[in-house]
Amino acid sequence: MDHGQLFSVVMAGPALWEVRHEVTNEFAGMIQRTPRGFLLRNDQTQAIGSFGSISSALEGLYEVA
C-alpha cells in the first residue's frame, strides 16, 4: 500500500514536515530530520520512532493510526 495516498506531507520548516490525513485534512503528526534519520511524532507530539525515510515514517504512522 502506498501510504503517501493516505497522508499529505507539507514542509513546515527546515528539516520539519507536517503530516495531515489526506481525506479529512486533520493534523496527523510531524516528521523531523535528525542525524539518526526521520523522527516521527504523532498528533499529540509523542515520539513514535526514528525511520530511514519519510515514506517509512508514514508507514509507521499508518501502523499506529
N, C-alpha and C positions, 0 to 999 in steps of 0.2 A: 504494500500500500504506500502511496506517495503522501506522506504526512504534510507536505507543503500545501496540499489541496485543502487540508482541514484548518490550517493556520496561516495567517499572513504575518510577515516579518517586516518591520519598519525600523530603519536606523533611527535611534533616539539620541545618539551622541557618539563621541569617539569610542569605539570598541564596545558599544552598547546597543542592543536591539530590543524593541518591544514586540511581544507576540500577542496577536489577537485571534479569536475564533473567526474563521472565515465567514461563516453564515451569520452569526449574531453580532459580530464586531466587538464582543466583550473582551476585556483585558484578560489574558491567559497567563502571562508571565514575562520574564525578562531573560535575555541571554547576554552574558558579559564575556568579552575576550580576556583571558588571563594567560599567564605564562604556561599554565598546565593544559590549556585548551579553552573550551567554552563552558562557562559556569551557567547552569540553568536554575532559575528561581521561579517558583510558582506564583500564582496571583496574590498570595499572602506573604511574598518575599522570602519564603523558606527555601533554602538551597536543596535542590533535588539531586544534583550531581554534576560532575565535570565530564564533558564529552569531547571527542576528537574533531567534530564538525558541527555546524549549525543544523544540518539535516539529522544528525544523530541526536542532538539535543531536542529537536522537535519530536523525534520518535520517543524519547524519554518522557516528554511532556504528555504525549498521547497515552503512554502506558499508565500514568498516574491520574489522568483526567477521567 
